[in-house]
Amino acid sequence: MSNAPISWESKKQSCVALSSTESEYIAITEACKEAIFSWQQCSLSNIPYRQLIGGLMYLATTSRPDISYAVSYLSRFLDRVTEETWTAGKRVLRFLQGTKTLGLTYTKHTNSDVILEGYSDADWATDKKSRKSVSGSIILYGNNPISWSSKKQTCVALSTAEAEYVAAAQTAQDLINVKALSCREWKKSIIDWYRYQKDLSLGIMA
């Protein structure tokens, strides 16, 4: 074994060669990933993935808030369906088949004890590509769920507290919209009642 000192130039050349090898490896890896993805796209082109997500989205927005997160996540792959997302979609169907007896129960309350309230929650940076968080919220009117959502946040939260604040702010906006809608309907019912009384009195006077 030679004990001759290694010059700085030889070290520099070896580093450059290593960097070049790594870049070539990364390029080959990306090319293989693109080829595999293209092959999967061709093999899955006839699968009704969009129809599946559309049906699940209808259920998630009408009577099954427990699948909102799964449907929201799977809907991100409408234009690039893979074998994994297709399998996950069928798994949601199997879950619905096993829980088809579950649903939402609504109870009647008097006007004195009806309260409009909302709850929110958020994870933190679960999307590995964009590092965005996911917000979840539900709005109750007299302990009856009337609105719920699960969606990815539009900004990148730098902490769990910031992600929670973003989710809470979105839920507060939804609460304000629901409250304005309920007030508008209440005012409309009062106006209709006065019009009915006026028409009734005019009919009696005639």
C-alpha positions as CSV (number, residue, x, y, z in Angstrom):
1,M,0.0,0.0,0.0
2,S,1.4,3.4,-1.0
3,N,1.9,6.0,1.7
4,A,2.3,8.9,-0.8
5,P,0.4,12.0,0.3
6,I,-2.8,12.7,-1.5
7,S,-2.8,16.2,-3.0
8,W,-5.8,18.6,-2.8
9,E,-6.3,18.4,-6.5
10,S,-6.9,14.7,-6.4
11,K,-9.4,15.1,-3.6
12,K,-11.2,17.8,-5.5
13,Q,-11.4,15.6,-8.6
14,S,-12.8,12.7,-6.6
15,C,-15.4,15.0,-5.0
16,V,-16.5,16.3,-8.4
17,A,-16.7,12.7,-9.7
18,L,-18.8,11.6,-6.8
19,S,-21.2,14.6,-7.2
20,S,-21.5,13.8,-10.9
21,T,-22.3,10.1,-10.1
22,E,-25.0,11.2,-7.6
23,S,-26.6,13.6,-10.0
24,E,-26.7,10.9,-12.7
25,Y,-28.2,8.4,-10.2
26,I,-30.9,11.0,-9.2
27,A,-31.7,11.6,-12.9
28,I,-31.9,7.9,-13.6
29,T,-34.1,7.4,-10.6
30,E,-36.5,10.2,-11.6
31,A,-36.6,8.8,-15.1
32,C,-37.6,5.4,-13.8
33,K,-40.3,6.9,-11.6
34,E,-41.7,8.7,-14.6
35,A,-41.6,5.6,-16.7
36,I,-43.4,3.6,-14.0
37,F,-46.0,6.3,-13.5
38,S,-46.6,6.5,-17.2
39,W,-47.1,2.7,-17.3
40,Q,-49.5,2.9,-14.4
41,Q,-51.4,5.7,-16.1
42,C,-51.9,3.6,-19.2
43,S,-52.9,0.5,-17.3
44,L,-55.4,2.5,-15.1
45,S,-56.8,4.8,-17.8
46,N,-60.1,2.8,-18.0
47,I,-60.7,2.7,-14.2
48,P,-63.7,4.8,-13.1
49,Y,-61.7,6.6,-10.4
50,R,-63.4,10.0,-10.9
51,Q,-66.9,8.4,-10.7
52,L,-65.8,6.7,-7.5
53,I,-64.6,9.9,-5.9
54,G,-67.7,11.7,-7.0
55,G,-69.9,9.2,-5.4
56,L,-67.9,9.2,-2.2
57,M,-67.8,13.0,-2.2
58,Y,-71.6,13.1,-2.3
59,L,-71.8,10.8,0.7
60,A,-69.2,12.8,2.6
61,T,-71.0,16.1,2.1
62,T,-74.5,14.8,2.9
63,S,-74.6,12.1,5.5
64,R,-71.1,10.6,6.2
65,P,-68.7,13.2,7.7
66,D,-66.5,10.4,9.0
67,I,-65.1,9.8,5.5
68,S,-64.5,13.5,4.7
69,Y,-60.7,13.3,5.3
70,A,-60.2,10.2,3.2
71,V,-62.3,11.6,0.3
72,S,-60.5,14.9,0.5
73,Y,-57.1,13.2,0.3
74,L,-58.1,10.8,-2.5
75,S,-59.6,13.7,-4.6
76,R,-56.0,15.1,-5.0
77,F,-55.2,12.3,-7.4
78,L,-58.0,12.7,-9.9
79,D,-55.6,13.5,-12.7
80,R,-52.9,11.0,-11.7
81,V,-54.5,8.0,-10.3
82,T,-52.2,5.2,-9.1
83,E,-52.7,1.6,-8.0
84,E,-52.4,2.7,-4.4
85,T,-55.1,5.4,-4.6
86,W,-57.5,3.1,-6.4
87,T,-57.0,0.5,-3.7
88,A,-57.6,3.1,-1.0
89,G,-60.8,4.2,-2.7
90,K,-62.1,0.6,-2.7
91,R,-61.1,0.3,0.9
92,V,-63.4,3.3,1.7
93,L,-66.2,1.4,-0.1
94,R,-65.6,-1.6,2.0
95,F,-65.7,0.6,5.1
96,L,-69.1,2.0,4.0
97,Q,-70.4,-1.5,3.3
98,G,-69.5,-2.5,6.9
99,T,-71.0,0.6,8.4
100,K,-74.0,1.2,6.2
101,T,-76.3,1.2,9.2
102,L,-74.7,4.3,10.6
103,G,-75.9,7.8,9.9
104,L,-76.7,11.2,11.4
105,T,-79.4,11.6,14.0
106,Y,-81.2,14.9,14.4
107,T,-83.1,15.9,17.5
108,K,-85.7,18.7,17.9
109,H,-85.1,21.5,20.4
110,T,-87.0,24.5,21.6
111,N,-85.9,27.9,20.5
112,S,-84.7,28.8,24.0
113,D,-81.9,26.1,24.1
114,V,-80.7,26.1,20.5
115,I,-77.0,27.1,20.3
116,L,-74.9,27.6,17.2
117,E,-71.3,26.3,17.9
118,G,-68.3,25.1,16.0
119,Y,-65.3,22.9,16.6
120,S,-62.0,22.8,14.6
121,D,-58.8,20.8,14.6
122,A,-55.7,20.5,12.4
123,D,-52.7,18.4,11.9
124,W,-49.2,19.8,11.0
125,A,-47.3,19.5,7.8
126,T,-48.7,16.0,6.8
127,D,-48.3,16.7,3.1
128,K,-44.7,15.7,2.5
129,K,-44.4,17.6,-0.8
130,S,-45.9,21.0,0.1
131,R,-45.7,20.6,3.9
132,K,-49.2,22.1,4.2
133,S,-51.5,21.1,7.0
134,V,-55.1,19.8,6.9
135,S,-58.0,21.6,8.7
136,G,-61.1,19.8,10.0
137,S,-64.2,21.5,11.3
138,I,-67.8,20.8,12.2
139,I,-70.7,23.2,13.0
140,L,-73.6,22.2,15.3
141,Y,-76.9,23.8,15.6
142,G,-78.7,22.6,18.7
143,N,-76.3,19.6,18.9
144,N,-77.2,18.7,15.3
145,P,-74.4,18.7,12.7
146,I,-75.3,21.1,9.8
147,S,-71.9,21.7,8.3
148,W,-68.5,20.0,8.2
149,S,-65.3,20.0,6.1
150,S,-61.8,18.6,5.8
151,K,-59.5,20.5,3.5
152,K,-55.8,21.3,3.0
153,Q,-54.8,24.7,4.2
154,T,-53.6,27.2,1.6
155,C,-50.6,28.3,3.6
156,V,-47.6,26.5,5.2
157,A,-47.9,26.7,9.0
158,L,-44.6,27.0,10.8
159,S,-45.9,25.4,14.0
160,T,-48.8,23.4,15.3
161,A,-50.2,26.5,17.0
162,E,-50.3,28.3,13.7
163,A,-52.0,25.4,12.0
164,E,-54.6,25.4,14.8
165,Y,-55.2,29.1,14.4
166,V,-55.7,28.8,10.6
167,A,-58.3,26.0,11.2
168,A,-60.0,28.1,13.9
169,A,-60.2,31.2,11.7
170,Q,-61.7,29.2,8.9
171,T,-64.3,27.7,11.2
172,A,-65.1,31.2,12.6
173,Q,-65.8,32.4,9.0
174,D,-68.1,29.4,8.4
175,L,-69.9,30.2,11.7
176,I,-70.5,33.8,10.6
177,N,-71.9,32.7,7.3
178,V,-74.2,30.2,8.9
179,K,-75.3,32.8,11.5
180,A,-76.0,35.3,8.7
181,L,-78.0,32.7,6.8
182,S,-80.1,31.8,9.8
183,C,-80.8,35.5,10.6
184,R,-81.8,36.1,7.0
185,E,-84.2,33.1,7.1
186,W,-85.6,34.3,10.5
187,K,-86.2,37.9,9.2
188,K,-87.8,36.4,6.0
189,S,-90.2,34.3,8.1
190,I,-91.2,37.4,10.2
191,I,-91.8,39.4,7.1
192,D,-93.9,36.6,5.6
193,W,-95.9,36.4,8.9
194,Y,-96.7,40.1,8.9
195,R,-97.7,39.9,5.2
196,Y,-100.0,37.0,6.0
197,Q,-101.6,38.9,8.9
198,K,-102.0,42.0,6.7
199,D,-103.6,40.0,3.9
200,L,-105.8,38.2,6.5
201,S,-107.0,41.5,8.0
202,L,-107.7,43.0,4.6
203,G,-109.8,39.9,3.7
204,I,-111.8,40.2,6.9
205,M,-112.4,43.9,6.3
206,A,-113.6,43.2,2.8
